[in-house]
């Protein structure tokens, strides 16, 4: 067996099963990341979430963003945003909402309708 093959086999057999090699970042990307961390760590910069909704109801991008959030963090039928949009709809301030957002679930898992 060649030295290269032997070394490769040793790495494969000794490596933990789910460990991935570290991602190599360019110096530019590393500098940009350090600057972002510095910016968002600054207490003088106040970051607050803002909910928004067009006067016609949630746009396709709003729905897409909420679905990405559901995919990443688990489906939440009563998220703050969905509840807020339902409230706008119930007050007659927007004409439509996505059908899957129309009925909220209670803590027991039953719909409010």
Secondary structure per residue as TSV (DSSP state, phi and psi in degrees):
chain	resnum	aa	ss	phi	psi
A	1	X	-	360.0	137.8
A	2	X	-	-73.2	161.5
A	3	X	H	-63.1	-39.5
A	4	X	H	-63.6	-44.9
A	5	X	H	-64.3	-42.7
A	6	X	H	-62.1	-42.8
A	7	X	H	-66.1	-41.2
A	8	X	H	-62.9	-43.3
A	9	X	H	-62.7	-40.8
A	10	X	H	-63.2	-42.5
A	11	X	H	-64.4	-42.6
A	12	X	H	-65.4	-42.9
A	13	X	H	-74.3	-29.0
A	14	X	H	-94.3	-12.0
A	15	X	S	-77.1	139.1
A	16	X	-	-60.1	148.1
A	17	X	T	-61.9	-37.0
A	18	X	T	-109.2	12.8
A	19	X	-	-83.1	129.1
A	20	X	-	-104.5	151.0
A	21	X	-	-66.3	150.4
A	22	X	-	-62.2	146.8
A	23	X	-	-79.4	129.7
A	24	X	-	-82.9	125.0
A	25	X	-	-109.3	142.2
A	26	X	-	-69.3	157.0
A	27	X	H	-59.0	-33.9
A	28	X	H	-66.3	-44.7
A	29	X	H	-65.8	-39.0
A	30	X	H	-64.3	-42.2
A	31	X	H	-65.8	-40.9
A	32	X	H	-63.8	-41.0
A	33	X	H	-65.1	-41.7
A	34	X	H	-61.8	-39.9
A	35	X	H	-66.7	-40.4
A	36	X	H	-63.8	-43.3
A	37	X	H	-60.8	-43.0
A	38	X	H	-62.0	-44.4
A	39	X	H	-63.1	-48.5
A	40	X	H	-78.4	-10.4
A	41	X	H	-90.8	-9.3
A	42	X	-	-70.9	117.8
A	43	X	T	-66.6	-16.7
A	44	X	T	-73.4	-21.0
A	45	X	S	-92.2	113.4
A	46	X	-	-92.9	122.8
A	47	X	-	-109.5	121.6
A	48	X	-	-130.5	143.9
A	49	X	-	-76.7	142.2
A	50	X	-	-123.9	126.9
A	51	X	-	-90.1	140.5
A	52	X	-	-142.2	155.7
A	53	X	-	-157.9	132.9
A	54	X	B	-69.9	166.0
A	55	X	T	-69.9	-11.5
A	56	X	T	-96.2	-0.8
A	57	X	B	107.9	179.1
A	58	X	-	-59.7	137.0
A	59	X	-	-80.3	172.5
A	60	X	H	-61.6	-30.1
A	61	X	H	-73.3	-36.6
A	62	X	H	-61.6	-45.5
A	63	X	H	-65.0	-42.0
A	64	X	H	-62.3	-46.0
A	65	X	H	-60.9	-43.4
A	66	X	H	-65.7	-37.2
A	67	X	H	-69.5	-35.4
A	68	X	H	-64.4	-42.6
A	69	X	H	-60.6	-43.2
A	70	X	H	-62.5	-40.4
A	71	X	H	-65.7	-40.8
A	72	X	H	-77.6	-37.5
A	73	X	H	-115.6	3.7
A	74	X	-	96.7	142.6
A	75	X	-	-65.0	127.3
A	76	X	-	-125.9	98.7
A	77	X	T	-65.9	-20.4
A	78	X	T	-116.1	40.5
A	79	X	-	-63.2	159.4
A	80	X	H	-56.8	-41.7
A	81	X	H	-66.5	-46.6
A	82	X	H	-62.8	-41.6
A	83	X	H	-63.3	-40.6
A	84	X	H	-63.9	-44.7
A	85	X	H	-64.3	-41.8
A	86	X	H	-58.7	-40.9
A	87	X	H	-64.7	-44.1
A	88	X	H	-58.3	-41.8
A	89	X	H	-65.8	-45.2
A	90	X	H	-66.1	-27.2
A	91	X	T	-82.9	-4.9
A	92	X	T	79.6	16.1
A	93	X	S	-83.1	-21.7
A	94	X	S	-131.4	145.7
A	95	X	S	-82.7	-17.5
A	96	X	-	-152.2	154.5
A	97	X	-	-140.0	158.8
A	98	X	-	-58.5	140.0
A	99	X	G	-58.6	-35.0
A	100	X	G	-72.1	-12.3
A	101	X	G	-98.0	-8.1
A	102	X	S	-61.9	-40.7
A	103	X	S	-116.9	118.8
A	104	X	-	-79.0	158.4
A	105	X	B	-102.1	145.5
A	106	X	-	-83.1	168.0
A	107	X	T	-56.5	-26.3
A	108	X	T	-79.4	-4.6
A	109	X	S	90.4	7.6
A	110	X	-	-98.8	151.5
A	111	X	B	-76.7	155.1
A	112	X	-	-78.2	-14.5
A	113	X	-	-69.6	360.0
